[in-house]
Amino acid sequence: MRGPGSGVDPGGPPMIHPDLERPPAAGMLLIAAPALTDPHFRRTVIYLVAHGADGTVGVVVNRPSETGVDAVLPAWAPHTTRPHIVYAGGPVQTNSAMCLGVCRPEIDARSLDDTIAVTGSVVLIDLDAEPARLVGSLLGMRIYAGRAGWENGQLTEEIEQEAWYVVPGHPTDLLVPAADDLWFTALRRQRWPASLAAYEPFDLERN
């Protein structure tokens, strides 16, 4: 599995505000701090799908690709949230796809067939299933090529190096329009003064 590794600028920002240092868990967001310079993860927002003793898995949710879903999974293309494109989920296993969906409020995510509940209303969808059986239960879904992954303890080290802000995620973070700046809005909605991190420059030499 792969995270950003050594792509952290040791001359990065001052100590992160406590509100941006929550424990990682499924449903949390990892937001790349300005000190994180690895091109795979710079200014990314990662939704965590799993975190435990075996490591951590998530998908980058703010990197739309130029590949249409119809080019790789045509049966699913009409049912994905607009735009109907594959998102670049991360640098691990880029030839495989992962699909996350958000259930409607009246649907119990834990009892929905052909899915695995992640947290709250978010589910991991079996792409071998029949789309028509699921779409009526979902507010939306997105498909990601690849994922981000960390071995046990690796993500903790990177958080201690101030590579990531860790904040609660919203199910709708998975469905935001491609043109929206989720990195900014996810930080801006934090309590003040943690929300000021949204305005930190990435080119710190120009600050």
Salt bridges, closest charged atoms under 4 A:
ASP19 OD1 - ARG191 NH2 2.91
ASP38 OD2 - ARG2 NH2 3.75
ASP108 OD1 - ARG110 NE 3.16
ASP113 OD2 - ARG133 NH2 3.66
ASP114 OD2 - ARG133 NH1 3.49
ASP173 OD2 - ARG189 NH2 2.77
ASP181 OD2 - ARG43 NH2 2.91
ASP203 OD2 - ARG206 NE 2.90
